[in-house]
Amino acid sequence: MKKENWSIGKTGGCVVTDTPDGLPENSGHSGSDAHKYYGGALVCESVWRNKDVALISAAPDMLEALQNLENDDNSIPEHAWKMVQNAIRKATNVS
């Protein structure tokens, strides 16, 4: 999975990306109109709580950090390592 750069958009309650791969051009969610209105290609909108917008915008960075963890020496406790692996599966289980 290619890491995208997500950020909080110009319009309240939205998250945008500068990597609009796979988004339809004519949907209004990518392209120049979306960039003017949202500040980039739209990932999501209508997120009411600021803390949720911040969390969503950080998701690609957090996934990359988790994927780069190594536990070859078992220094990460088993319960924590299972949480890491479950989070990676949840984030990458795309149909």
N, CA, C and O atoms as a GROMACS GRO file, in nm:
protein
  380
    1MET      N    1   0.085  -0.118   0.000
    1MET     CA    2   0.000   0.000   0.000
    1MET      C    3   0.090   0.124   0.000
    1MET      O    4   0.177   0.139   0.085
    2LYS      N    5   0.066   0.211  -0.096
    2LYS     CA    6   0.145   0.333  -0.108
    2LYS      C    7   0.098   0.435  -0.004
    2LYS      O    8  -0.021   0.460   0.010
    3LYS      N    9   0.193   0.493   0.068
    3LYS     CA   10   0.158   0.594   0.168
    3LYS      C   11   0.115   0.723   0.099
    3LYS      O   12   0.183   0.773   0.009
    4GLU      N   13   0.005   0.776   0.143
    4GLU     CA   14  -0.043   0.904   0.093
    4GLU      C   15  -0.017   1.012   0.197
    4GLU      O   16  -0.007   0.984   0.316
    5ASN      N   17  -0.006   1.134   0.151
    5ASN     CA   18   0.008   1.248   0.241
    5ASN      C   19  -0.130   1.305   0.267
    5ASN      O   20  -0.190   1.367   0.180
    6TRP      N   21  -0.181   1.283   0.386
    6TRP     CA   22  -0.312   1.334   0.426
    6TRP      C   23  -0.292   1.453   0.518
    6TRP      O   24  -0.194   1.460   0.592
    7SER      N   25  -0.386   1.547   0.511
    7SER     CA   26  -0.381   1.663   0.600
    7SER      C   27  -0.522   1.714   0.625
    7SER      O   28  -0.616   1.674   0.556
    8ILE      N   29  -0.536   1.801   0.721
    8ILE     CA   30  -0.664   1.863   0.750
    8ILE      C   31  -0.691   1.965   0.640
    8ILE      O   32  -0.606   2.049   0.610
    9GLY      N   33  -0.809   1.957   0.580
    9GLY     CA   34  -0.844   2.044   0.468
    9GLY      C   35  -0.883   2.184   0.510
    9GLY      O   36  -0.892   2.216   0.629
   10LYS      N   37  -0.905   2.267   0.410
   10LYS     CA   38  -0.944   2.407   0.432
   10LYS      C   39  -1.087   2.419   0.484
   10LYS      O   40  -1.118   2.509   0.561
   11THR      N   41  -1.174   2.328   0.441
   11THR     CA   42  -1.314   2.331   0.482
   11THR      C   43  -1.326   2.251   0.611
   11THR      O   44  -1.270   2.142   0.621
   12GLY      N   45  -1.397   2.302   0.707
   12GLY     CA   46  -1.411   2.235   0.836
   12GLY      C   47  -1.456   2.091   0.825
   12GLY      O   48  -1.546   2.058   0.748
   13GLY      N   49  -1.393   2.005   0.903
   13GLY     CA   50  -1.435   1.866   0.912
   13GLY      C   51  -1.396   1.780   0.794
   13GLY      O   52  -1.461   1.678   0.769
   14CYS      N   53  -1.291   1.817   0.719
   14CYS     CA   54  -1.251   1.732   0.607
   14CYS      C   55  -1.102   1.702   0.613
   14CYS      O   56  -1.022   1.775   0.672
   15VAL      N   57  -1.067   1.590   0.549
   15VAL     CA   58  -0.929   1.547   0.536
   15VAL      C   59  -0.902   1.534   0.386
   15VAL      O   60  -0.985   1.482   0.312
   16VAL      N   61  -0.786   1.582   0.343
   16VAL     CA   62  -0.751   1.581   0.201
   16VAL      C   63  -0.618   1.512   0.179
   16VAL      O   64  -0.541   1.489   0.273
   17THR      N   65  -0.592   1.478   0.053
   17THR     CA   66  -0.465   1.419   0.015
   17THR      C   67  -0.409   1.491  -0.107
   17THR      O   68  -0.483   1.550  -0.186
   18ASP      N   69  -0.278   1.486  -0.120
   18ASP     CA   70  -0.217   1.539  -0.241
   18ASP      C   71  -0.191   1.428  -0.342
   18ASP      O   72  -0.129   1.450  -0.446
   19THR      N   73  -0.240   1.308  -0.311
   19THR     CA   74  -0.225   1.191  -0.398
   19THR      C   75  -0.364   1.138  -0.433
   19THR      O   76  -0.413   1.047  -0.367
   20PRO      N   77  -0.427   1.193  -0.537
   20PRO     CA   78  -0.565   1.156  -0.568
   20PRO      C   79  -0.580   1.028  -0.651
   20PRO      O   80  -0.682   1.009  -0.716
   21ASP      N   81  -0.479   0.941  -0.649
   21ASP     CA   82  -0.487   0.817  -0.727
   21ASP      C   83  -0.613   0.739  -0.694
   21ASP      O   84  -0.643   0.715  -0.578
   22GLY      N   85  -0.687   0.701  -0.798
   22GLY     CA   86  -0.806   0.620  -0.780
   22GLY      C   87  -0.933   0.698  -0.756
   22GLY      O   88  -1.041   0.639  -0.752
   23LEU      N   89  -0.925   0.829  -0.739
   23LEU     CA   90  -1.045   0.910  -0.719
   23LEU      C   91  -1.097   0.955  -0.855
   23LEU      O   92  -1.019   1.000  -0.939
   24PRO      N   93  -1.228   0.945  -0.877
   24PRO     CA   94  -1.282   0.986  -1.008
   24PRO      C   95  -1.266   1.136  -1.030
   24PRO      O   96  -1.295   1.216  -0.941
   25GLU      N   97  -1.222   1.171  -1.148
   25GLU     CA   98  -1.200   1.312  -1.182
   25GLU      C   99  -1.328   1.395  -1.180
   25GLU      O  100  -1.324   1.512  -1.141
   26ASN      N  101  -1.439   1.337  -1.220
   26ASN     CA  102  -1.564   1.414  -1.236
   26ASN      C  103  -1.653   1.412  -1.113
   26ASN      O  104  -1.769   1.453  -1.120
   27SER      N  105  -1.602   1.365  -1.001
   27SER     CA  106  -1.686   1.353  -0.881
   27SER      C  107  -1.691   1.482  -0.799
   27SER      O  108  -1.776   1.497  -0.711
   28GLY      N  109  -1.601   1.574  -0.827
   28GLY     CA  110  -1.590   1.694  -0.745
   28GLY      C  111  -1.502   1.675  -0.623
   28GLY      O  112  -1.480   1.768  -0.546
   29HIS      N  113  -1.451   1.553  -0.604
   29HIS     CA  114  -1.366   1.522  -0.489
   29HIS      C  115  -1.218   1.528  -0.522
   29HIS      O  116  -1.135   1.519  -0.432
   30SER      N  117  -1.185   1.544  -0.648
   30SER     CA  118  -1.046   1.563  -0.687
   30SER      C  119  -1.044   1.663  -0.802
   30SER      O  120  -1.149   1.705  -0.851
   31GLY      N  121  -0.926   1.700  -0.843
   31GLY     CA  122  -0.915   1.799  -0.949
   31GLY      C  123  -0.906   1.940  -0.894
   31GLY      O  124  -0.900   1.961  -0.772
   32SER      N  125  -0.905   2.036  -0.984
   32SER     CA  126  -0.881   2.176  -0.944
   32SER      C  127  -0.993   2.233  -0.858
   32SER      O  128  -0.966   2.312  -0.767
   33ASP      N  129  -1.118   2.196  -0.884
   33ASP     CA  130  -1.228   2.246  -0.801
   33ASP      C  131  -1.216   2.198  -0.658
   33ASP      O  132  -1.236   2.275  -0.564
   34ALA      N  133  -1.184   2.071  -0.641
   34ALA     CA  134  -1.167   2.016  -0.506
   34ALA      C  135  -1.050   2.082  -0.435
   34ALA      O  136  -1.056   2.111  -0.316
   35HIS      N  137  -0.942   2.107  -0.510
   35HIS     CA  138  -0.825   2.170  -0.449
   35HIS      C  139  -0.858   2.311  -0.401
   35HIS      O  140  -0.814   2.352  -0.294
   36LYS      N  141  -0.936   2.384  -0.480
   36LYS     CA  142  -0.975   2.520  -0.440
   36LYS      C  143  -1.065   2.518  -0.317
   36LYS      O  144  -1.047   2.597  -0.224
   37TYR      N  145  -1.163   2.426  -0.316
   37TYR     CA  146  -1.262   2.425  -0.207
   37TYR      C  147  -1.210   2.355  -0.082
   37TYR      O  148  -1.217   2.410   0.028
   38TYR      N  149  -1.158   2.232  -0.098
   38TYR     CA  150  -1.117   2.152   0.017
   38TYR      C  151  -0.971   2.173   0.056
   38TYR      O  152  -0.934   2.155   0.172
   39GLY      N  153  -0.888   2.210  -0.040
   39GLY     CA  154  -0.745   2.220  -0.015
   39GLY      C  155  -0.667   2.102  -0.066
   39GLY      O  156  -0.548   2.090  -0.039
   40GLY      N  157  -0.732   2.013  -0.139
   40GLY     CA  158  -0.670   1.893  -0.195
   40GLY      C  159  -0.778   1.798  -0.238
   40GLY      O  160  -0.897   1.832  -0.237
   41ALA      N  161  -0.740   1.679  -0.277
   41ALA     CA  162  -0.837   1.575  -0.313
   41ALA      C  163  -0.902   1.522  -0.184
   41ALA      O  164  -0.832   1.493  -0.087
   42LEU      N  165  -1.031   1.510  -0.185
   42LEU     CA  166  -1.106   1.477  -0.064
   42LEU      C  167  -1.090   1.330  -0.024
   42LEU      O  168  -1.112   1.240  -0.105
   43VAL      N  169  -1.052   1.308   0.100
   43VAL     CA  170  -1.048   1.175   0.159
   43VAL      C  171  -1.179   1.152   0.234
   43VAL      O  172  -1.243   1.048   0.217
   44CYS      N  173  -1.219   1.248   0.317
   44CYS     CA  174  -1.346   1.238   0.389
   44CYS      C  175  -1.391   1.378   0.429
   44CYS      O  176  -1.312   1.472   0.436
   45GLU      N  177  -1.520   1.389   0.455
   45GLU     CA  178  -1.575   1.517   0.500
   45GLU      C  179  -1.685   1.490   0.601
   45GLU      O  180  -1.720   1.376   0.628
   46SER      N  181  -1.739   1.595   0.655
   46SER     CA  182  -1.845   1.588   0.756
   46SER      C  183  -1.802   1.516   0.882
   46SER      O  184  -1.882   1.447   0.945
   47VAL      N  185  -1.676   1.532   0.918
   47VAL     CA  186  -1.625   1.479   1.044
   47VAL      C  187  -1.639   1.592   1.146
   47VAL      O  188  -1.574   1.696   1.133
   48TRP      N  189  -1.722   1.572   1.245
   48TRP     CA  190  -1.761   1.681   1.334
   48TRP      C  191  -1.660   1.714   1.441
   48TRP      O  192  -1.642   1.832   1.474
   49ARG      N  193  -1.594   1.614   1.497
   49ARG     CA  194  -1.502   1.642   1.607
   49ARG      C  195  -1.361   1.666   1.555
   49ARG      O  196  -1.308   1.587   1.476
   50ASN      N  197  -1.300   1.775   1.600
   50ASN     CA  198  -1.165   1.811   1.556
   50ASN      C  199  -1.064   1.701   1.586
   50ASN      O  200  -0.973   1.677   1.508
   51LYS      N  201  -1.081   1.633   1.701
   51LYS     CA  202  -0.986   1.528   1.736
   51LYS      C  203  -0.995   1.411   1.637
   51LYS      O  204  -0.896   1.344   1.612
   52ASP      N  205  -1.114   1.387   1.581
   52ASP     CA  206  -1.129   1.280   1.482
   52ASP      C  207  -1.066   1.320   1.349
   52ASP      O  208  -1.005   1.236   1.281
   53VAL      N  209  -1.079   1.446   1.311
   53VAL     CA  210  -1.015   1.495   1.188
   53VAL      C  211  -0.863   1.480   1.201
   53VAL      O  212  -0.797   1.435   1.107
   54ALA      N  213  -0.809   1.516   1.315
   54ALA     CA  214  -0.665   1.505   1.338
   54ALA      C  215  -0.621   1.359   1.332
   54ALA      O  216  -0.518   1.328   1.273
   55LEU      N  217  -0.697   1.270   1.394
   55LEU     CA  218  -0.663   1.128   1.394
   55LEU      C  219  -0.668   1.069   1.253
   55LEU      O  220  -0.577   0.996   1.213
   56ILE      N  221  -0.772   1.100   1.179
   56ILE     CA  222  -0.784   1.049   1.042
   56ILE      C  223  -0.670   1.101   0.955
   56ILE      O  224  -0.612   1.026   0.877
   57SER      N  225  -0.637   1.229   0.969
   57SER     CA  226  -0.531   1.285   0.885
   57SER      C  227  -0.395   1.222   0.916
   57SER      O  228  -0.306   1.221   0.831
   58ALA      N  229  -0.377   1.171   1.037
   58ALA     CA  230  -0.251   1.109   1.077
   58ALA      C  231  -0.244   0.959   1.044
   58ALA      O  232  -0.139   0.898   1.061
   59ALA      N  233  -0.353   0.900   0.997
   59ALA     CA  234  -0.360   0.756   0.975
   59ALA      C  235  -0.248   0.701   0.886
   59ALA      O  236  -0.186   0.601   0.924
   60PRO      N  237  -0.218   0.760   0.770
   60PRO     CA  238  -0.111   0.703   0.688
   60PRO      C  239   0.025   0.705   0.758
   60PRO      O  240   0.105   0.612   0.742
   61ASP      N  241   0.051   0.809   0.835
   61ASP     CA  242   0.178   0.817   0.908
   61ASP      C  243   0.185   0.711   1.018
   61ASP      O  244   0.289   0.649   1.039
   62MET      N  245   0.074   0.691   1.087
   62MET     CA  246   0.071   0.591   1.193
   62MET      C  247   0.086   0.451   1.136
   62MET      O  248   0.157   0.368   1.194
   63LEU      N  249   0.021   0.423   1.022
   63LEU     CA  250   0.034   0.292   0.959
   63LEU      C  251   0.179   0.268   0.918
   63LEU      O  252   0.233   0.160   0.942
   64GLU      N  253   0.242   0.368   0.858
   64GLU     CA  254   0.382   0.352   0.818
   64GLU      C  255   0.471   0.324   0.940
   64GLU      O  256   0.560   0.241   0.933
   65ALA      N  257   0.446   0.394   1.050
   65ALA     CA  258   0.525   0.373   1.172
   65ALA      C  259   0.507   0.230   1.224
   65ALA      O  260   0.604   0.165   1.261
   66LEU      N  261   0.383   0.183   1.227
   66LEU     CA  262   0.357   0.046   1.273
   66LEU      C  263   0.423  -0.057   1.183
   66LEU      O  264   0.480  -0.155   1.231
   67GLN      N  265   0.414  -0.036   1.052
   67GLN     CA  266   0.474  -0.131   0.958
   67GLN      C  267   0.626  -0.134   0.967
   67GLN      O  268   0.688  -0.232   0.926
   68ASN      N  269   0.686  -0.030   1.021
   68ASN     CA  270   0.832  -0.025   1.032
   68ASN      C  271   0.883  -0.075   1.166
   68ASN      O  272   1.004  -0.082   1.188
   69LEU      N  273   0.793  -0.110   1.257
   69LEU     CA  274   0.836  -0.168   1.384
   69LEU      C  275   0.891  -0.308   1.360
   69LEU      O  276   0.839  -0.383   1.278
   70GLU      N  277   0.995  -0.341   1.431
   70GLU     CA  278   1.051  -0.475   1.426
   70GLU      C  279   1.049  -0.533   1.566
   70GLU      O  280   1.069  -0.463   1.665
   71ASN      N  281   1.026  -0.661   1.573
   71ASN     CA  282   1.021  -0.728   1.702
   71ASN      C  283   1.098  -0.860   1.696
   71ASN      O  284   1.060  -0.958   1.759
   72ASP      N  285   1.208  -0.860   1.620
   72ASP     CA  286   1.287  -0.982   1.604
   72ASP      C  287   1.342  -1.034   1.737
   72ASP      O  288   1.359  -1.155   1.754
   73ASP      N  289   1.367  -0.943   1.829
   73ASP     CA  290   1.423  -0.985   1.958
   73ASP      C  291   1.316  -0.997   2.066
   73ASP      O  292   1.347  -1.014   2.184
   74ASN      N  293   1.187  -0.987   2.025
   74ASN     CA  294   1.075  -0.999   2.118
   74ASN      C  295   1.081  -0.897   2.231
   74ASN      O  296   1.040  -0.926   2.343
   75SER      N  297   1.132  -0.777   2.201
   75SER     CA  298   1.140  -0.674   2.304
   75SER      C  299   1.006  -0.603   2.326
   75SER      O  300   0.985  -0.539   2.429
   76ILE      N  301   0.916  -0.616   2.229
   76ILE     CA  302   0.782  -0.559   2.245
   76ILE      C  303   0.695  -0.667   2.310
   76ILE      O  304   0.688  -0.779   2.260
   77PRO      N  305   0.628  -0.635   2.422
   77PRO     CA  306   0.546  -0.736   2.489
   77PRO      C  307   0.443  -0.797   2.393
   77PRO      O  308   0.392  -0.730   2.303
   78GLU      N  309   0.415  -0.924   2.413
   78GLU     CA  310   0.328  -0.999   2.321
   78GLU      C  311   0.193  -0.932   2.300
   78GLU      O  312   0.145  -0.923   2.187
   79HIS      N  313   0.131  -0.884   2.408
   79HIS     CA  314  -0.002  -0.821   2.393
   79HIS      C  315   0.007  -0.694   2.308
   79HIS      O  316  -0.084  -0.664   2.231
   80ALA      N  317   0.116  -0.618   2.323
   80ALA     CA  318   0.134  -0.496   2.245
   80ALA      C  319   0.164  -0.530   2.099
   80ALA      O  320   0.115  -0.462   2.008
   81TRP      N  321   0.243  -0.636   2.076
   81TRP     CA  322   0.275  -0.677   1.939
   81TRP      C  323   0.149  -0.724   1.867
   81TRP      O  324   0.132  -0.699   1.748
   82LYS      N  325   0.061  -0.793   1.939
   82LYS     CA  326  -0.067  -0.836   1.878
   82LYS      C  327  -0.152  -0.714   1.841
   82LYS      O  328  -0.218  -0.715   1.737
   83MET      N  329  -0.150  -0.611   1.925
   83MET     CA  330  -0.224  -0.488   1.893
   83MET      C  331  -0.169  -0.424   1.766
   83MET      O  332  -0.245  -0.376   1.682
   84VAL      N  333  -0.037  -0.421   1.753
   84VAL     CA  334   0.027  -0.365   1.633
   84VAL      C  335  -0.017  -0.444   1.510
   84VAL      O  336  -0.058  -0.385   1.410
   85GLN      N  337  -0.007  -0.576   1.517
   85GLN     CA  338  -0.043  -0.660   1.402
   85GLN      C  339  -0.191  -0.647   1.367
   85GLN      O  340  -0.225  -0.642   1.249
   86ASN      N  341  -0.278  -0.641   1.466
   86ASN     CA  342  -0.422  -0.625   1.441
   86ASN      C  343  -0.451  -0.490   1.376
   86ASN      O  344  -0.536  -0.481   1.287
   87ALA      N  345  -0.384  -0.385   1.421
   87ALA     CA  346  -0.405  -0.253   1.362
   87ALA      C  347  -0.360  -0.250   1.216
   87ALA      O  348  -0.427  -0.191   1.132
   88ILE      N  349  -0.248  -0.313   1.186
   88ILE     CA  350  -0.200  -0.319   1.048
   88ILE      C  351  -0.299  -0.396   0.961
   88ILE      O  352  -0.331  -0.352   0.850
   89ARG      N  353  -0.348  -0.509   1.010
   89ARG     CA  354  -0.448  -0.586   0.933
   89ARG      C  355  -0.574  -0.504   0.908
   89ARG      O  356  -0.627  -0.503   0.797
   90LYS      N  357  -0.619  -0.436   1.011
   90LYS     CA  358  -0.741  -0.353   0.997
   90LYS      C  359  -0.721  -0.243   0.893
   90LYS      O  360  -0.811  -0.213   0.815
   91ALA      N  361  -0.604  -0.182   0.893
   91ALA     CA  362  -0.578  -0.071   0.802
   91ALA      C  363  -0.551  -0.116   0.659
   91ALA      O  364  -0.567  -0.037   0.565
   92THR      N  365  -0.509  -0.240   0.640
   92THR     CA  366  -0.472  -0.284   0.505
   92THR      C  367  -0.568  -0.387   0.446
   92THR      O  368  -0.545  -0.435   0.335
   93ASN      N  369  -0.673  -0.420   0.515
   93ASN     CA  370  -0.770  -0.518   0.466
   93ASN      C  371  -0.870  -0.450   0.373
   93ASN      O  372  -0.988  -0.433   0.407
   94VAL      N  373  -0.822  -0.411   0.256
   94VAL     CA  374  -0.903  -0.339   0.159
   94VAL      C  375  -0.956  -0.437   0.057
   94VAL      O  376  -0.880  -0.515   0.000
   95SER      N  377  -1.085  -0.435   0.034
   95SER     CA  378  -1.146  -0.526  -0.065
   95SER      C  379  -1.121  -0.480  -0.206
   95SER      O  380  -1.165  -0.546  -0.300
   0.00000   0.00000   0.00000
